[in-house]
Amino acid sequence: MAKRGGFSGGMPGNMNNLMKQAQRMQHQMEEASKEMEGKEVTATAGGGVIEVTATGKKEIKKITISPDAVDPEDVETLEDLVMAAVNEALRKVDEISQDSMSKFTGGLGGGMLGM
């Protein structure tokens, strides 16, 4: 009788081990994700006249604007500074998240998280 799929008799045990490892890794990634939700990052722009704090869930928690940044004649610069600080805060959240997840995906190859 021909072997189905070319697997040897010892494969089911290895498959069970792989499944256990995958479940363990999934649990660890869920824990890391929960931990990320509790983290906060702060970013500044304009030499510190704008400060933005974001959570690990990419929610803006706080924006501080120094009176020195407020010029009624130049609202566009203030808008640009706020946008820059928000984008930097969100970039930091992404960076921390990627660093955290890379602990679990380091040996799995590049595109595993995007699946």
C-alpha positions in Angstrom: 0.0 0.0 0.0 1.4 3.4 -1.0 2.1 6.0 1.7 -0.3 8.9 1.6 1.3 12.3 1.1 4.8 10.9 1.6 4.7 11.2 5.4 6.6 8.7 7.5 5.0 7.0 10.5 6.7 9.4 13.0 5.1 12.5 11.6 1.9 12.7 13.8 4.0 13.2 16.9 6.0 15.9 15.3 2.8 17.5 14.1 1.5 17.5 17.7 4.6 19.2 18.9 4.3 21.8 16.2 0.7 22.4 17.1 1.6 22.8 20.8 4.4 25.2 19.9 2.1 27.2 17.7 -0.5 27.4 20.4 2.2 28.5 22.9 3.5 31.1 20.5 -0.1 32.4 19.9 -0.7 32.7 23.6 2.6 34.6 24.1 1.7 36.9 21.2 -1.7 37.6 22.7 0.0 38.4 26.1 2.4 40.8 24.3 -0.5 42.4 22.5 -2.3 43.0 25.8 0.9 44.4 27.3 1.2 46.8 24.3 -2.2 48.2 25.0 -1.0 49.4 28.4 2.1 51.1 27.1 2.3 54.8 26.3 4.7 56.7 24.1 5.4 60.4 23.9 6.7 62.3 20.9 7.5 66.0 20.4 7.8 68.4 17.5 9.1 71.9 17.1 11.8 71.5 19.6 9.3 70.4 22.3 6.6 73.0 21.8 4.2 70.2 20.8 4.0 67.0 22.8 1.7 64.0 22.0 1.2 60.9 24.1 -0.3 57.8 22.4 -1.3 54.5 23.8 -0.2 51.1 22.5 -3.6 50.9 20.9 -2.7 53.9 18.7 -5.1 56.2 20.6 -4.0 59.7 21.2 -4.2 60.2 25.0 -2.9 63.7 25.4 -1.7 66.7 23.3 0.2 69.5 25.0 0.8 72.8 23.0 3.1 75.4 24.4 1.8 78.9 24.2 5.0 79.7 22.2 3.7 77.5 19.4 0.5 79.5 19.0 0.6 82.3 16.4 -2.8 83.3 15.2 -1.1 84.6 12.0 0.4 81.2 11.3 -2.0 78.4 12.2 -0.6 76.2 9.4 2.7 75.8 11.2 0.9 74.8 14.4 -1.2 72.2 12.4 2.0 70.8 10.8 3.7 70.5 14.2 0.8 68.7 15.7 0.6 66.4 12.7 4.3 65.7 13.0 4.2 64.9 16.7 1.1 62.6 16.2 2.8 60.7 13.4 6.0 60.3 15.4 4.1 59.0 18.4 2.2 56.4 16.2 5.5 55.5 14.5 7.0 54.8 18.0 4.0 52.6 18.9 4.6 50.6 15.7 8.3 50.3 16.4 7.7 49.0 20.0 5.0 46.6 18.7 7.3 45.2 16.0 10.1 44.8 18.5 7.8 43.0 20.8 6.4 40.6 18.2 9.8 39.9 16.7 10.6 37.9 19.8 8.1 35.4 18.6 8.5 35.5 14.9 12.3 35.9 14.6 12.9 32.6 13.0 9.7 32.3 11.0 10.6 34.5 8.0 9.6 37.9 6.9 5.9 37.8 5.8 4.3 35.7 8.6 2.6 38.5 10.4 1.0 39.9 7.2 -0.9 36.6 6.5 
